[in-house]
Protein backbone atom coordinates (compact mmCIF):
# COMPACT_ATOMS: atom_id res chain seq x y z
CA UNK A 1 0.00 0.00 0.00
CA UNK A 2 2.71 2.51 0.97
CA UNK A 3 5.38 0.95 -1.26
CA UNK A 4 7.95 0.96 1.57
CA UNK A 5 10.15 -1.81 2.92
CA UNK A 6 9.16 -4.02 5.85
CA UNK A 7 11.99 -2.36 7.80
CA UNK A 8 10.27 1.01 7.37
CA UNK A 9 6.97 -0.37 8.66
CA UNK A 10 8.83 -1.87 11.66
CA UNK A 11 10.46 1.51 12.34
CA UNK A 12 7.07 3.25 12.20
CA UNK A 13 5.80 0.71 14.75
CA UNK A 14 8.82 1.33 17.04
CA UNK A 15 8.31 5.09 16.74
CA UNK A 16 4.61 4.59 17.59
CA UNK A 17 3.57 6.17 14.29
CA UNK A 18 1.70 2.94 13.50
CA UNK A 19 -0.09 1.13 16.32
CA UNK A 20 0.14 -2.65 16.18
CA UNK A 21 -1.00 -5.75 18.02
CA UNK A 22 1.58 -8.47 18.70
CA UNK A 23 0.34 -12.05 18.39
CA UNK A 24 1.39 -14.84 20.75
CA UNK A 25 3.82 -15.96 18.06
CA UNK A 26 5.52 -12.53 18.01
CA UNK A 27 4.06 -11.36 14.70
CA UNK A 28 2.82 -7.78 14.39
CA UNK A 29 -0.68 -7.11 13.10
CA UNK A 30 -1.77 -3.64 12.04
CA UNK A 31 -5.47 -2.78 12.49
CA UNK A 32 -7.13 -1.51 9.32
CA UNK A 33 -8.14 1.74 11.01
CA UNK A 34 -4.54 2.46 11.96
CA UNK A 35 -3.31 1.83 8.43
CA UNK A 36 -6.03 4.10 7.07
CA UNK A 37 -5.20 6.79 9.65
CA UNK A 38 -1.50 6.74 8.72
CA UNK A 39 -2.30 6.74 5.01
CA UNK A 40 -4.51 9.80 5.45
CA UNK A 41 -1.83 11.55 7.52
CA UNK A 42 0.68 10.85 4.73
CA UNK A 43 -1.60 12.44 2.14
CA UNK A 44 -2.96 9.31 0.47
CA UNK A 45 -6.58 9.38 -0.65
CA UNK A 46 -8.21 6.70 1.48
CA UNK A 47 -11.59 5.03 1.52
CA UNK A 48 -12.74 1.95 3.36
CA UNK A 49 -14.52 -0.57 1.18
CA UNK A 50 -16.37 -3.15 3.25
CA UNK A 51 -16.34 -6.82 2.38
CA UNK A 52 -13.02 -6.91 0.53
CA UNK A 53 -11.10 -9.25 2.82
CA UNK A 54 -8.71 -11.68 1.18
CA UNK A 55 -10.20 -15.10 0.70
CA UNK A 56 -8.21 -18.12 1.94
CA UNK A 57 -6.97 -20.46 -0.77
C-alpha positions in Angstrom: 0.0 0.0 0.0 2.7 2.5 1.0 5.4 0.9 -1.3 7.9 1.0 1.6 10.1 -1.8 2.9 9.2 -4.0 5.8 12.0 -2.4 7.8 10.3 1.0 7.4 7.0 -0.4 8.7 8.8 -1.9 11.7 10.5 1.5 12.3 7.1 3.2 12.2 5.8 0.7 14.8 8.8 1.3 17.0 8.3 5.1 16.7 4.6 4.6 17.6 3.6 6.2 14.3 1.7 2.9 13.5 -0.1 1.1 16.3 0.1 -2.7 16.2 -1.0 -5.8 18.0 1.6 -8.5 18.7 0.3 -12.0 18.4 1.4 -14.8 20.7 3.8 -16.0 18.1 5.5 -12.5 18.0 4.1 -11.4 14.7 2.8 -7.8 14.4 -0.7 -7.1 13.1 -1.8 -3.6 12.0 -5.5 -2.8 12.5 -7.1 -1.5 9.3 -8.1 1.7 11.0 -4.5 2.5 12.0 -3.3 1.8 8.4 -6.0 4.1 7.1 -5.2 6.8 9.7 -1.5 6.7 8.7 -2.3 6.7 5.0 -4.5 9.8 5.4 -1.8 11.5 7.5 0.7 10.9 4.7 -1.6 12.4 2.1 -3.0 9.3 0.5 -6.6 9.4 -0.6 -8.2 6.7 1.5 -11.6 5.0 1.5 -12.7 2.0 3.4 -14.5 -0.6 1.2 -16.4 -3.1 3.2 -16.3 -6.8 2.4 -13.0 -6.9 0.5 -11.1 -9.3 2.8 -8.7 -11.7 1.2 -10.2 -15.1 0.7 -8.2 -18.1 1.9 -7.0 -20.5 -0.8 
